[in-house]
Amino acid sequence: MSMFFEAESSDETPRRSTASRRGRPWLVLLLALAALVVVGTLVAAALYVVSIDRAVNQNLQRGTQQLPAETPTAEGEEARPAKAEGEAVNYVLLGSDSRVKTDAGQGRSDVLMVMHLSGDRKSAYMVSFPRDMYVPIPGHGKDKINAAFAYGGPPLTVRTVEGLVDTRMDHVALIDFEGFINLTEELGGVTLYNKYPSVSQGYKFPVGNVTLRGEEALAYVRERKQLPHGDIDRAERQRVVLEAILAKGLAKETISNPLKFVSFVRGVSRHVTVDDQLTDSELRKTAISLRLKPGDIRSLQAPISGFGTSPTKQSIDIVDQKKLKELAKALQTDQMDKYVAKYPQG
């Protein structure tokens, strides 16, 4: 009996083993395919990140001494204000005719904005400061705000802005605005709402939605004489076009297309010079933390109460001190959403 059962067991064992071996290749194949998909996805993602890193590193330039010194360097000079609360970050954006002209007295600084990136990385606010705002410039008395660049380049411009809003500016970026506008070509044009009709360099811009690209976009943001509020409206056009460029760069159809998004990143980097304290690792960390969608970018203007004439007979924009204090508090406490809800246009 015992031999019978041993023989029976011996007969059945090979049959189970054979069946098991027959089924196992399919399981192994499925696991292998799954592994290939996972590994392929990880490799693709890694290559995507490397491509973005390369696009930034090969094109982005860093300037020297573009931020003010941490401690006062002259008698009577005030220390820089405290950093905004939480994880919020503030960037000063300066528009110049060339990103390589970063010294005092060189290039134009007709574009001056502060970009506030909220601590949760879900919102961005671009606040433009009209070039004729009459403000205190450290060491130079009161003057138009764009004079700060002529007197002391980016460092003095940053100190001037910090003095106005009593909030630390973390970084500064010098934008070759003309080159930046050329991004509209790579993006296939950007669409935005135009408030006031104008004709510039042969291009017509009617009221309503307009699609801009290249030279047409540059003509659009340069125009001021045909606009009812001159430089104020021109600054608004600059903000709206910049907002449209960033929104299209963040759009799903751009981000989901690696070649298109890397091209966008490369184009942005090519026309921007940042302070040397903005390291690759910080850039990467900030980029990874972003939770922005196109509709999460808001633009507004630093508050003015009217227009006037300076003691030297220059046309100036008068600062609305009450609203400026509210803007300063919103930047300090990372509550720009509340400020914009109260003052949609700034």
Stockholm file with secondary structure:
# STOCKHOLM 1.0

chainA/1-346         MSMFFEAESSDETPRRSTASRRGRPWLVLLLALAALVVVGTLVAAALYVVSIDRAVNQNLQRGTQQLPAETPTAEGEEARPAKAEGEAVNYVLLGSDSRVKTDAGQGRSDVLMVMHLSGDRKSAYMVSFPRDMYVPIPGHGKDKINAAFAYGGPPLTVRTVEGLVDTRMDHVALIDFEGFINLTEELGGVTLYNKYPSVSQGYKFPVGNVTLRGEEALAYVRERKQLPHGDIDRAERQRVVLEAILAKGLAKETISNPLKFVSFVRGVSRHVTVDDQLTDSELRKTAISLRLKPGDIRSLQAPISGFGTSPTKQSIDIVDQKKLKELAKALQTDQMDKYVAKYPQG
#=GR chainA/1-346 SS CHHHHHHHHHHHHHHHHHHHHHHHHHHHHHHHHHHHHHHHHHHHHHHHHHHHHHHHHTTCEEESSCSCCSSCCSTTCCCCCCCCSTTCEEEEEEEESCTTCCSTTSSCCCEEEEEEECTTSSCEEEEECCTTBEEEETTTEEEETTHHHHHHHHHHHHHHHHHHHTSCCCEEEEEEHHHHHTHHHHTTCEEEEECSCEEETTEEECSEEEEECHHHHHHHHHCCTTSTTTHHHHHHHHHHHHHHHHHHHHSHHHHTCHHHHHHHHHHHHHTEEEETTSCHHHHHHHHHHCCCCGGGEEEEECCEEEEEECTTSCEEEEECHHHHHHHHHHHHTTCHHHHHHHCTTC
#=GC SS_cons         CHHHHHHHHHHHHHHHHHHHHHHHHHHHHHHHHHHHHHHHHHHHHHHHHHHHHHHHHTTCEEESSCSCCSSCCSTTCCCCCCCCSTTCEEEEEEEESCTTCCSTTSSCCCEEEEEEECTTSSCEEEEECCTTBEEEETTTEEEETTHHHHHHHHHHHHHHHHHHHTSCCCEEEEEEHHHHHTHHHHTTCEEEEECSCEEETTEEECSEEEEECHHHHHHHHHCCTTSTTTHHHHHHHHHHHHHHHHHHHHSHHHHTCHHHHHHHHHHHHHTEEEETTSCHHHHHHHHHHCCCCGGGEEEEECCEEEEEECTTSCEEEEECHHHHHHHHHHHHTTCHHHHHHHCTTC
//
